[in-house]
Every structure is written in C-alpha cells, then in structure tokens.
Amino acid sequence: MANGKSEIYALIVDDDDVDRERLARMLEHCARPIHVLEAASQAEALALIRKPSSRFDIVFLDFGLEDGDGRDLVPTIHGEVDPDCPIVAVTGFADELVAAASIKAGMTEFLTKRSLSPERVAASVEEGMAWQKYRQELRRADEELTHRSLHDALTGLPNRTLFLDRLGQNAARARRDGDPFAVAMIDLDGFKEINDNFGHSAGDAVLEAIGRRWRAHLREVDTVARMGGDEFAVLLHNVASADAALAMAAKLSDLIGQPVVHDGRVLHAGCSIGIALC
C-alpha cells in the first residue's frame, strides 16, 4: 500500500509488444502501486480473465487484435470480472464516432495511443477507480432500496408484495410441473394484550424474536412473510400432505410459544394457524 491506497490490478490487452510495454511503463508512474498483466490476443485475455486466481480492477483494451476485435471482450469482462470494472479503450484510431461507439459499448474512456502520457494514464486510472466506486455505491443503494421495498422494516421478513410474488411463482410451477406446496396463515394470540399492557416496544420485541426464530429454523426454500400487524404467512415448498403441513404448523407454533424476555419481563404469545394445500 502506498499513500494509503491499495494496490490496483490492471490488464493490458494489445497485440503490439512495444505498445504494451510503453503503457505498462506509464502505469508505473501512478500514485498508487499497480500490478500489471498483459495479453497479446483475445484468447490470452480470456484465459487470464477466466483464471480463478485472477483479479482485475481496470482493463486497457486495444481494438485491432490479431484474433478479433477487442471490443468483443467487453461483455465478458463485465460479466465475469466485475460489472463495474472500468475499461479504457487505447487505440490508434482517432475518430469521434469510434470513441462514441466505444463508450456506448460499455467502455469508460477512450484514449488514442498518440496522446498517451504518464500523466494522462495516471489520470485515467484515478478516474476509473472513482467511476467504479460510484457505480458500486449506486448498485448498493439500489439493492438496499429494492430490499426495503420487499421486506418488513421491523422483522426483516419478506412483506406482502414479495410473498404474493413467490406465491404466484409456486402456483405457476404447480400448474406446469405438479410441484405441491402449502400456505399457512398465522395470527398471533395475546399480542394486543402485550401492546396494551407493556407498550409497543414490547410488541416489537416479540415480533422481532419470532422473525429471527423462523429465519433460523425454516428451510431456505420456504418463505415466511409479515403481512401486517400480527399477521404472518408462510409458503411451504414441496409439502404434499396434510400431515406434513400440520407438522410444519406445529413447529411454527412451538417457535412462537417460546418466551421472549424484554425489559426485565417475560412475554408470551400464542397463535392461530390456517393451512391450505395445493
């Protein structure tokens, strides 16, 4: 690590040995340490990209390779390396239309070999890393918003929207392939009394505890959702008989019945469960 910045892993794809060496030397002048790998063809680049131990933070890509157009590697880089990996076009073509098409194809910057300098290359690296960080933060924010829109804020369980979506998927599979499933609707008993006697924080503690228990003990293929208030729904995958559904309902009831300790008090809740089989 230099200047408080971690090492960058760069890939140069160019079939000209002199141009590759020149660019590699320029990368040595960057403010942060850079580990460079080189490929002289599409085939070599693909071999490096698909090597399990390979890591690339930025790719410098020429177009005119002996075994094809370097731009054909862009989808592979974004699909197999990182969707946010910056790709810098480094080519001998000084054409505005080519530059615009390159950016449209997914490259982050277009440089001509004639205009290269250590300062310009270093700036491209820093700009690429900043672009990557921005894209990653944007992706995380989008994922968080999507998660919030499909999950209950208190318990972290799927909400009504996500439950109904998964219910529709299971119904479609049942019609197509005959895959059985069951739905359990659950209302908590005694929950209103907990809220009235001890406050909403106590009720929230009970809901959170039940959600944690269900997530820990149900199968990953099943879906338990908070539909609202003290009402829950559970989608049980590949449950074909009433006995199997009742056994799962008994397990859910037992988990609800376990005491919850909150603010020095021991709280108890029960439940009523209805089951439908498909």
NORRAHU-V549974 format. One record per residue. N is the residue number from 1. RES is the residue in three letters. PSI is psi as a letter, one per 20 degrees, with the letter a starting at -180 (* if undefined). Layout:
BEGIN
N	RES	PSI
N	RES	PSI
END
This chain:
BEGIN
1	MET	p
2	ALA	p
3	ASN	k
4	GLY	j
5	LYS	p
6	SER	r
7	GLU	q
8	ILE	q
9	TYR	o
10	ALA	q
11	LEU	p
12	ILE	p
13	VAL	o
14	ASP	p
15	ASP	i
16	ASP	o
17	ASP	g
18	VAL	g
19	ASP	h
20	ARG	g
21	GLU	g
22	ARG	g
23	LEU	g
24	ALA	g
25	ARG	h
26	MET	h
27	LEU	h
28	GLU	i
29	HIS	j
30	CYS	q
31	ALA	h
32	ARG	q
33	PRO	q
34	ILE	p
35	HIS	o
36	VAL	p
37	LEU	q
38	GLU	q
39	ALA	p
40	ALA	j
41	SER	r
42	GLN	g
43	ALA	g
44	GLU	g
45	ALA	g
46	LEU	h
47	ALA	g
48	LEU	g
49	ILE	h
50	ARG	j
51	LYS	p
52	PRO	h
53	SER	i
54	SER	q
55	ARG	p
56	PHE	p
57	ASP	h
58	ILE	q
59	VAL	p
60	PHE	p
61	LEU	p
62	ASP	q
63	PHE	g
64	GLY	m
65	LEU	q
66	GLU	h
67	ASP	k
68	GLY	a
69	ASP	p
70	GLY	h
71	ARG	h
72	ASP	i
73	LEU	i
74	VAL	g
75	PRO	h
76	THR	g
77	ILE	g
78	HIS	h
79	GLY	h
80	GLU	i
81	VAL	f
82	ASP	p
83	PRO	i
84	ASP	j
85	CYS	p
86	PRO	p
87	ILE	o
88	VAL	p
89	ALA	p
90	VAL	o
91	THR	r
92	GLY	i
93	PHE	o
94	ALA	m
95	ASP	p
96	GLU	h
97	LEU	g
98	VAL	g
99	ALA	g
100	ALA	g
101	ALA	h
102	SER	g
103	ILE	g
104	LYS	h
105	ALA	i
106	GLY	j
107	MET	q
108	THR	i
109	GLU	q
110	PHE	o
111	LEU	q
112	THR	q
113	LYS	h
114	ARG	h
115	SER	j
116	LEU	q
117	SER	q
118	PRO	h
119	GLU	g
120	ARG	g
121	VAL	g
122	ALA	g
123	ALA	h
124	SER	h
125	VAL	g
126	GLU	g
127	GLU	h
128	GLY	g
129	MET	h
130	ALA	g
131	TRP	g
132	GLN	g
133	LYS	g
134	TYR	g
135	ARG	g
136	GLN	g
137	GLU	h
138	LEU	g
139	ARG	g
140	ARG	g
141	ALA	g
142	ASP	g
143	GLU	h
144	GLU	g
145	LEU	g
146	THR	g
147	HIS	g
148	ARG	h
149	SER	i
150	LEU	j
151	HIS	q
152	ASP	p
153	ALA	h
154	LEU	g
155	THR	i
156	GLY	j
157	LEU	q
158	PRO	q
159	ASN	a
160	ARG	g
161	THR	g
162	LEU	h
163	PHE	g
164	LEU	h
165	ASP	g
166	ARG	h
167	LEU	g
168	GLY	h
169	GLN	g
170	ASN	h
171	ALA	h
172	ALA	g
173	ARG	h
174	ALA	g
175	ARG	h
176	ARG	g
177	ASP	i
178	GLY	j
179	ASP	p
180	PRO	q
181	PHE	r
182	ALA	q
183	VAL	p
184	ALA	p
185	MET	p
186	ILE	p
187	ASP	p
188	LEU	p
189	ASP	p
190	GLY	j
191	PHE	h
192	LYS	h
193	GLU	h
194	ILE	g
195	ASN	g
196	ASP	h
197	ASN	h
198	PHE	i
199	GLY	r
200	HIS	h
201	SER	h
202	ALA	g
203	GLY	g
204	ASP	g
205	ALA	h
206	VAL	g
207	LEU	g
208	GLU	g
209	ALA	g
210	ILE	g
211	GLY	g
212	ARG	g
213	ARG	g
214	TRP	g
215	ARG	h
216	ALA	h
217	HIS	i
218	LEU	q
219	ARG	q
220	GLU	h
221	VAL	i
222	ASP	q
223	THR	p
224	VAL	p
225	ALA	q
226	ARG	o
227	MET	i
228	GLY	q
229	GLY	c
230	ASP	k
231	GLU	p
232	PHE	q
233	ALA	q
234	VAL	p
235	LEU	o
236	LEU	o
237	HIS	q
238	ASN	l
239	VAL	o
240	ALA	i
241	SER	q
242	ALA	h
243	ASP	g
244	ALA	g
245	ALA	g
246	LEU	h
247	ALA	g
248	MET	h
249	ALA	h
250	ALA	h
251	LYS	g
252	LEU	g
253	SER	g
254	ASP	h
255	LEU	h
256	ILE	h
257	GLY	i
258	GLN	p
259	PRO	q
260	VAL	p
261	VAL	p
262	HIS	p
263	ASP	l
264	GLY	j
265	ARG	q
266	VAL	o
267	LEU	q
268	HIS	q
269	ALA	q
270	GLY	a
271	CYS	q
272	SER	p
273	ILE	p
274	GLY	q
275	ILE	p
276	ALA	p
277	LEU	q
278	CYS	*
END
